[in-house]
Amino acid sequence: MGDYRHIADRIAAEIAAGRPGPGERLPPQRLFARRHGIAASTAGRVYAELVRRGLVVGEVGRGTFVRASPVPSGQALAEPATTAQINMELNYPSVPGQSELLAAGLAPLLRPDVLTEATRPAAAAGTSAAREAAAGLLAAGGWRPAPDRLLFAGNARQAIAGALAALVRPGGRVGVEQLTYPLVKEIAARLGIVLVPLAMDEQGLRPDALAAAHRSAPLSAVYVQPTLHNPTSAPTGPERRRQLADTVRDLRLPVVEDRIWSFLCGPESGEPLAVCAPERTYVVDGLSKRVAPGLTVGFLVVPEGRGGQTAAALRSGGWTAGSFALEAAVRWIGDGTVARLVEAKRADAAARQRLVARHLDGFAVRADPRVYYAWWRLPRPWRADVFAAAAARRGIAVTPGPAFAAGDRGADGAAPDCVRLGLASAPLPELERALRTLAAVARAHP
């Protein structure tokens, strides 16, 4: 038993050194056995061990291939975790003139008297000016959150963590769409929370699936993305939103609603679930996509009477926003900087989607024309991890669909052979070149 593991260790070291590289095929097991002077059964154990370690993937009838990497962790979607020349895992929008706009808003903060206040510790509830500014920014349709319901985190991810920490005890179960934001999986793991994947359809989360899961074993909360769902862009219309709100009210379940991409919709984003179920809904949003990832604020609108418990969770996790970031946010919102950036990013996202439509024409690509990502069901016989490895060999990082799948059984049929393309981070010429290359890869056989 030890021999095959030692051989697997050597092959793993070679893979780490780039020999063989991502997407390359290992020799057939019988040939591998002859080369290493081992039995065919031992070669099979070596290959199985490499699969278990996430280093290779086996394709029936086609061989065993080196993966680009294990299924990307949340790190790959939150910070650079690859040396690929074109990173389509990260998804941080930036537009020309962005830094100049932001610098103008920051200039007044550099006065010594203002800077003194801006560098003091901040409470989870922020300041009255921050609450008023955020309430106006988050208003959608006929909904405008009451300023006294607002809390602030360092970013939207921390707002999600704070809400879940306040709502769910370790070991508790949280329902999520069967394809969900990957960082929520990492947040849940660190909080000791069990995620329960819930079936989706063309309109997003199915209320009947939510009710059935809760009847099977009680849930403590639900996390959903009904506006521009990441990664599928599934549109949740007003009627489905009402059905979801009715369901969480009937089941007496709190719901954490992630609206981080809603700014791309403008007035068409739809009202949050808080309109129909205000006593149940925790609304999460933030500045990172609207403004920039490096200096941002997360917003958390809580139900009446839940502010103290949620603020305590934010404080205990070290997730509250800094005073400097809050002051910058108030100024950027008040002087129109955020509004100008939002308009520019809506136009930028639309331009990038036109590139997707042009270069991936004829493929099964699902994407709202307003968003910064695309969900691509790959043509047969491609598998997501093998395609990601092939893309990596060409200097392009994409995210295999299973990274978004909730639950212990991987994609579980939800993301059979899909990849998500993050469109925001690469400059337009690089994005166009990447899309052209990916289309050529997809048309070829593995």
C-alpha positions as CSV (number, residue, x, y, z in Angstrom):
1,M,0.0,0.0,0.0
2,G,2.9,2.4,0.8
3,D,4.5,1.9,-2.6
4,Y,1.7,3.4,-4.6
5,R,1.5,6.4,-2.3
6,H,5.3,7.0,-2.7
7,I,4.9,6.9,-6.5
8,A,1.9,9.3,-6.3
9,D,4.0,11.6,-4.2
10,R,6.7,11.7,-6.9
11,I,4.1,12.4,-9.7
12,A,2.5,15.1,-7.5
13,A,5.9,16.8,-7.1
14,E,6.4,16.7,-10.9
15,I,2.9,18.2,-11.4
16,A,3.8,20.9,-8.9
17,A,6.9,21.7,-10.9
18,G,4.9,21.9,-14.1
19,R,6.0,18.6,-15.7
20,P,3.4,17.5,-16.8
21,G,1.5,20.8,-17.1
22,P,-2.2,21.7,-16.8
23,G,-4.3,19.9,-19.4
24,E,-1.6,17.4,-20.4
25,R,-2.6,13.8,-20.5
26,L,-0.8,11.2,-18.4
27,P,0.2,8.0,-20.1
28,P,-2.3,5.1,-20.1
29,Q,-2.1,3.1,-16.9
30,R,-0.6,0.0,-18.6
31,L,2.1,2.1,-20.1
32,F,2.7,3.9,-16.8
33,A,3.0,0.5,-15.1
34,R,5.6,-0.7,-17.6
35,R,7.6,2.5,-17.3
36,H,7.7,2.2,-13.5
37,G,8.0,-1.5,-13.2
38,I,4.8,-1.9,-11.2
39,A,1.7,-4.0,-11.6
40,A,-1.2,-2.5,-13.5
41,S,-3.3,-2.7,-10.4
42,T,-0.7,-0.6,-8.5
43,A,-0.8,2.0,-11.4
44,G,-4.5,2.2,-11.0
45,R,-4.1,3.0,-7.3
46,V,-1.5,5.7,-8.1
47,Y,-4.0,7.3,-10.5
48,A,-6.8,7.0,-8.1
49,E,-4.7,8.7,-5.4
50,L,-3.9,11.6,-7.8
51,V,-7.6,12.0,-8.5
52,R,-8.3,12.0,-4.7
53,R,-5.8,14.7,-4.2
54,G,-7.5,16.8,-6.9
55,L,-4.4,16.9,-9.1
56,V,-5.8,15.0,-12.1
57,V,-9.2,14.1,-13.6
58,G,-10.0,10.9,-15.4
59,E,-12.1,10.9,-18.6
60,V,-13.6,7.5,-19.5
61,G,-12.4,6.5,-22.9
62,R,-10.0,9.5,-23.2
63,G,-7.5,9.2,-20.4
64,T,-6.3,11.1,-17.3
65,F,-5.5,14.8,-17.5
66,V,-3.6,17.2,-15.1
67,R,-6.0,19.7,-13.7
68,A,-5.4,23.5,-13.8
69,S,-5.7,23.4,-10.0
70,P,-8.1,21.9,-7.5
71,V,-11.6,23.4,-7.8
72,P,-10.9,27.1,-7.0
73,S,-11.3,28.1,-3.4
74,G,-12.9,31.3,-2.3
75,Q,-9.4,32.8,-2.5
76,A,-9.4,32.5,-6.3
77,L,-12.6,34.5,-6.5
78,A,-11.6,37.2,-3.9
79,E,-7.9,37.8,-4.6
80,P,-5.3,36.8,-7.2
81,A,-4.6,33.0,-6.8
82,T,-3.2,32.2,-10.2
83,T,-0.3,33.3,-12.4
84,A,-2.5,33.2,-15.5
85,Q,-2.0,36.2,-17.8
86,I,-5.8,36.7,-18.1
87,N,-7.7,36.1,-14.9
88,M,-11.3,35.4,-15.5
89,E,-11.8,34.0,-12.0
90,L,-11.6,37.5,-10.3
91,N,-14.5,39.8,-11.1
92,Y,-13.7,43.3,-10.0
93,P,-15.0,46.0,-12.4
94,S,-12.9,49.1,-13.1
95,V,-13.5,51.9,-15.6
96,P,-11.3,54.6,-17.1
97,G,-11.0,57.6,-14.9
98,Q,-12.1,55.7,-11.8
99,S,-9.0,56.5,-9.7
100,E,-9.2,60.2,-10.6
101,L,-12.9,60.3,-9.5
102,L,-12.1,58.5,-6.2
103,A,-9.1,60.7,-5.5
104,A,-11.2,63.9,-5.7
105,G,-13.6,62.6,-3.1
106,L,-10.8,61.6,-0.8
107,A,-8.9,64.9,-0.9
108,P,-11.0,66.6,1.9
109,L,-10.3,63.6,4.2
110,L,-6.6,64.6,4.2
111,R,-7.2,67.7,6.3
112,P,-5.8,67.1,9.7
113,D,-9.0,67.9,11.6
114,V,-11.1,65.7,9.3
115,L,-8.5,62.9,9.3
116,T,-8.6,62.8,13.1
117,E,-12.2,61.9,13.1
118,A,-11.9,59.6,10.1
119,T,-9.3,57.4,11.9
120,R,-11.2,56.9,15.1
121,P,-12.8,53.5,15.8
122,A,-16.3,53.1,14.2
123,A,-19.3,51.4,15.7
124,A,-21.2,48.8,13.7
125,A,-24.0,51.3,13.3
126,G,-21.6,53.8,11.7
127,T,-22.7,57.4,11.8
128,S,-26.0,59.1,11.1
129,A,-24.5,60.6,7.9
130,A,-23.4,57.1,6.8
131,R,-26.8,55.6,7.5
132,E,-28.6,58.3,5.6
133,A,-26.2,58.0,2.6
134,A,-26.5,54.2,2.5
135,A,-30.3,54.3,2.8
136,G,-30.5,56.5,-0.3
137,L,-28.0,54.4,-2.2
138,L,-29.8,51.1,-1.5
139,A,-33.3,52.4,-2.3
140,A,-34.9,50.3,-5.1
141,G,-38.4,50.7,-6.5
142,G,-40.7,51.7,-3.7
143,W,-38.3,50.4,-1.1
144,R,-36.0,52.6,1.0
145,P,-34.5,51.1,4.1
146,A,-35.0,52.9,7.3
147,P,-31.6,54.4,8.3
148,D,-31.8,53.0,11.9
149,R,-31.9,49.5,10.4
150,L,-28.5,49.8,8.8
151,L,-25.2,48.3,10.0
152,F,-21.8,48.4,8.3
153,A,-19.2,45.8,7.7
154,G,-15.8,45.9,6.0
155,N,-17.3,44.5,2.9
156,A,-20.3,42.5,1.7
157,R,-18.7,39.2,2.5
158,Q,-18.2,40.3,6.1
159,A,-21.9,41.5,6.2
160,I,-22.9,38.0,5.1
161,A,-20.7,36.4,7.8
162,G,-22.1,38.7,10.4
163,A,-25.7,38.0,9.5
164,L,-25.2,34.2,9.5
165,A,-23.2,34.3,12.7
166,A,-26.1,36.2,14.4
167,L,-28.7,33.8,13.0
168,V,-27.2,30.3,13.0
169,R,-25.5,28.4,15.8
170,P,-22.7,26.0,15.0
171,G,-24.1,22.8,13.4
172,G,-27.2,24.7,12.2
173,R,-28.5,24.2,8.6
174,V,-28.8,27.0,6.1
175,G,-30.6,26.6,2.8
176,V,-28.8,28.0,-0.3
177,E,-29.4,27.8,-4.1
178,Q,-27.8,24.6,-5.4
179,L,-25.4,26.9,-7.2
180,T,-24.2,29.6,-4.8
181,Y,-21.6,32.2,-4.2
182,P,-18.4,30.1,-3.4
183,L,-17.2,32.3,-0.5
184,V,-20.5,31.5,1.3
185,K,-19.3,27.9,1.4
186,E,-16.0,29.0,3.1
187,I,-17.9,31.4,5.5
188,A,-20.2,28.5,6.5
189,A,-17.3,26.1,7.0
190,R,-15.6,28.5,9.4
191,L,-18.8,29.2,11.3
192,G,-19.6,25.5,11.6
193,I,-22.7,25.8,9.5
194,V,-24.1,23.1,7.2
195,L,-25.2,24.3,3.8
196,V,-28.3,22.6,2.3
197,P,-28.5,22.9,-1.5
198,L,-32.0,23.8,-2.8
199,A,-33.2,23.1,-6.3
200,M,-33.5,26.0,-8.8
201,D,-35.3,26.5,-12.0
202,E,-35.2,29.2,-14.7
203,Q,-36.4,31.8,-12.1
204,G,-34.0,30.9,-9.4
205,L,-34.7,29.2,-6.0
206,R,-37.9,27.1,-6.0
207,P,-40.1,27.8,-3.0
208,D,-41.3,24.2,-2.9
209,A,-37.7,23.0,-2.6
210,L,-37.2,25.3,0.3
211,A,-40.3,24.1,2.1
212,A,-39.4,20.4,1.5
213,A,-35.9,20.8,2.8
214,H,-37.2,22.5,6.0
215,R,-39.8,19.7,6.5
216,S,-37.0,17.1,6.1
217,A,-34.8,18.7,8.8
218,P,-35.4,22.2,10.1
219,L,-33.3,25.0,8.6
220,S,-32.0,27.9,10.6
221,A,-31.9,30.4,7.8
222,V,-31.8,30.8,4.0
223,Y,-29.2,32.6,1.8
224,V,-30.3,33.7,-1.6
225,Q,-29.3,35.9,-4.6
226,P,-32.6,36.7,-6.3
227,T,-31.1,39.7,-8.2
228,L,-28.6,38.7,-11.0
229,H,-27.8,35.4,-9.5
230,N,-24.1,34.5,-9.6
231,P,-23.2,32.5,-11.7
232,T,-26.4,31.9,-13.7
233,S,-28.0,35.3,-13.9
234,A,-31.3,33.6,-13.3
235,P,-34.0,36.3,-13.2
236,T,-36.3,36.1,-10.2
237,G,-39.5,37.9,-11.2
238,P,-41.9,39.8,-8.9
239,E,-44.3,36.8,-8.5
240,R,-41.5,34.4,-7.6
241,R,-40.1,36.9,-5.1
242,R,-43.6,37.1,-3.5
243,Q,-43.8,33.3,-3.4
244,L,-40.3,33.1,-1.7
245,A,-41.3,35.8,0.8
246,D,-44.6,34.0,1.6
247,T,-42.6,30.7,2.1
248,V,-40.1,32.2,4.5
249,R,-42.9,33.8,6.5
250,D,-44.9,30.6,6.6
251,L,-41.8,28.7,7.7
252,R,-40.8,31.5,10.1
253,L,-37.3,31.4,8.6
254,P,-34.9,34.4,8.4
255,V,-33.5,35.0,4.9
256,V,-30.2,36.7,4.0
257,E,-30.6,38.4,0.6
258,D,-27.5,39.2,-1.3
259,R,-28.0,42.2,-3.7
260,I,-24.3,42.8,-4.4
261,W,-24.8,43.0,-8.2
262,S,-28.2,44.8,-8.2
263,F,-26.7,48.1,-9.0
264,L,-26.2,46.9,-12.6
265,C,-30.0,46.7,-13.1
266,G,-30.8,50.3,-12.2
267,P,-34.5,50.9,-11.5
268,E,-35.2,47.4,-12.9
269,S,-33.5,45.6,-10.0
270,G,-36.8,44.8,-8.3
271,E,-37.6,45.3,-4.7
272,P,-35.9,43.1,-2.2
273,L,-37.7,40.4,-0.3
274,A,-37.7,42.9,2.7
275,V,-40.7,44.6,1.0
276,C,-42.8,41.5,1.5
277,A,-41.2,40.0,4.5
278,P,-39.5,42.9,6.4
279,E,-39.5,41.0,9.7
280,R,-37.6,38.1,8.1
281,T,-35.1,39.6,5.7
282,Y,-31.5,40.7,6.1
283,V,-30.4,42.6,3.0
284,V,-26.7,42.6,2.1
285,D,-25.0,45.0,-0.4
286,G,-21.7,46.8,-0.7
287,L,-19.4,49.2,-2.5
288,S,-16.8,46.8,-3.8
289,K,-18.4,46.3,-7.2
290,R,-19.7,49.8,-7.5
291,V,-16.4,51.4,-6.5
292,A,-13.3,49.4,-5.9
293,P,-12.4,46.3,-3.9
294,G,-9.5,47.8,-1.9
295,L,-11.5,50.5,0.0
296,T,-15.0,49.4,0.5
297,V,-17.9,49.1,2.9
298,G,-20.5,46.3,3.4
299,F,-24.1,47.3,4.1
300,L,-26.5,45.1,6.2
301,V,-30.2,46.1,6.6
302,V,-31.6,44.1,9.5
303,P,-35.2,43.6,10.6
304,E,-36.6,45.7,13.4
305,G,-35.3,44.6,16.8
306,R,-32.4,42.6,15.4
307,G,-29.8,45.3,15.3
308,G,-28.2,44.7,18.7
309,Q,-27.7,40.9,18.1
310,T,-26.3,41.4,14.6
311,A,-24.1,44.3,15.6
312,A,-22.6,42.1,18.4
313,A,-21.9,39.4,15.8
314,L,-20.1,41.9,13.6
315,R,-18.0,43.2,16.4
316,S,-17.1,39.7,17.7
317,G,-16.0,38.7,14.2
318,G,-13.9,41.8,13.7
319,W,-16.1,42.6,10.7
320,T,-17.2,46.2,11.3
321,A,-16.2,48.9,8.8
322,G,-13.4,51.3,9.5
323,S,-14.2,55.0,10.0
324,F,-12.0,56.1,7.1
325,A,-13.9,53.8,4.7
326,L,-17.2,55.0,6.0
327,E,-16.2,58.7,5.7
328,A,-15.0,58.0,2.1
329,A,-18.2,56.2,1.3
330,V,-20.3,59.1,2.6
331,R,-18.4,61.6,0.4
332,W,-18.4,59.4,-2.7
333,I,-22.1,58.9,-2.4
334,G,-22.9,62.5,-1.6
335,D,-20.7,64.1,-4.3
336,G,-22.1,61.8,-7.1
337,T,-18.9,59.7,-7.5
338,V,-20.7,56.4,-6.9
339,A,-23.5,57.3,-9.3
340,R,-21.0,58.2,-12.0
341,L,-19.1,55.0,-11.5
342,V,-22.3,53.0,-11.6
343,E,-23.4,54.5,-14.9
344,A,-19.9,53.9,-16.4
345,K,-19.9,50.3,-15.2
346,R,-23.3,49.5,-16.6
347,A,-22.1,50.6,-20.0
348,D,-18.8,48.7,-19.5
349,A,-20.7,45.5,-18.6
350,A,-22.9,45.8,-21.6
351,A,-19.9,46.2,-23.9
352,R,-18.3,43.1,-22.4
353,Q,-21.4,41.1,-22.9
354,R,-21.5,42.1,-26.5
355,L,-18.0,40.6,-26.9
356,V,-19.3,37.4,-25.3
357,A,-22.2,37.3,-27.7
358,R,-19.9,37.8,-30.7
359,H,-17.1,35.4,-29.8
360,L,-19.2,32.7,-28.2
361,D,-22.0,32.7,-30.7
362,G,-23.4,29.3,-31.2
363,F,-22.4,28.0,-27.8
364,A,-24.8,27.5,-24.8
365,V,-24.0,30.6,-22.9
366,R,-26.4,32.0,-20.3
367,A,-25.8,35.6,-19.3
368,D,-28.0,38.7,-18.6
369,P,-26.8,41.4,-20.9
370,R,-26.3,43.7,-17.9
371,V,-23.9,41.5,-15.9
372,Y,-20.1,41.0,-15.6
373,Y,-20.2,37.2,-15.8
374,A,-21.3,34.4,-18.1
375,W,-22.3,30.8,-17.4
376,W,-21.2,28.6,-20.2
377,R,-22.4,25.0,-20.7
378,L,-19.5,23.4,-22.5
379,P,-20.0,21.3,-25.6
380,R,-19.4,17.6,-25.4
381,P,-17.1,15.9,-24.7
382,W,-15.6,18.7,-22.6
383,R,-15.7,18.6,-18.8
384,A,-15.4,21.7,-16.7
385,D,-12.1,20.8,-14.9
386,V,-10.5,19.6,-18.1
387,F,-11.5,22.7,-20.0
388,A,-10.2,24.9,-17.1
389,A,-6.9,23.1,-17.4
390,A,-6.8,23.5,-21.1
391,A,-7.6,27.2,-20.7
392,A,-4.8,27.6,-18.1
393,R,-2.3,26.2,-20.6
394,R,-3.1,29.1,-22.8
395,G,-2.8,31.6,-19.9
396,I,-6.5,32.0,-19.1
397,A,-8.0,31.3,-15.7
398,V,-11.7,30.4,-15.6
399,T,-13.8,29.0,-12.8
400,P,-15.2,25.4,-13.2
401,G,-18.9,25.1,-12.4
402,P,-18.5,22.8,-9.4
403,A,-16.9,25.6,-7.5
404,F,-20.4,27.1,-7.2
405,A,-22.1,23.9,-6.3
406,A,-23.4,23.6,-2.7
407,G,-23.3,20.4,-0.7
408,D,-20.8,17.5,-0.4
409,R,-21.7,15.8,-3.6
410,G,-20.1,18.4,-5.9
411,A,-22.1,19.7,-8.8
412,D,-24.9,17.1,-8.1
413,G,-26.2,17.6,-11.6
414,A,-26.5,21.4,-11.2
415,A,-23.3,22.3,-13.0
416,P,-22.5,19.2,-15.1
417,D,-20.1,20.7,-17.6
418,C,-20.1,24.5,-17.1
419,V,-17.6,27.2,-16.4
420,R,-18.1,30.7,-15.2
421,L,-16.4,33.5,-17.1
422,G,-15.7,36.6,-15.0
423,L,-15.7,39.5,-17.5
424,A,-14.9,42.4,-15.3
425,S,-11.2,42.3,-14.4
426,A,-9.4,41.9,-17.8
427,P,-8.9,44.9,-20.0
428,L,-11.2,44.8,-23.0
429,P,-8.5,43.9,-25.6
430,E,-7.3,41.0,-23.3
431,L,-10.9,39.9,-22.7
432,E,-11.6,39.8,-26.4
433,R,-8.4,37.8,-27.0
434,A,-9.4,35.4,-24.2
435,L,-12.9,34.8,-25.5
436,R,-11.5,34.1,-29.0
437,T,-9.0,31.6,-27.6
438,L,-11.6,29.9,-25.4
439,A,-14.0,29.5,-28.3
440,A,-11.2,27.8,-30.3
441,V,-10.4,25.5,-27.4
442,A,-14.1,24.6,-27.0
443,R,-14.4,23.7,-30.7
444,A,-11.4,21.3,-30.5
445,H,-11.5,18.0,-28.7
446,P,-9.7,17.5,-25.4
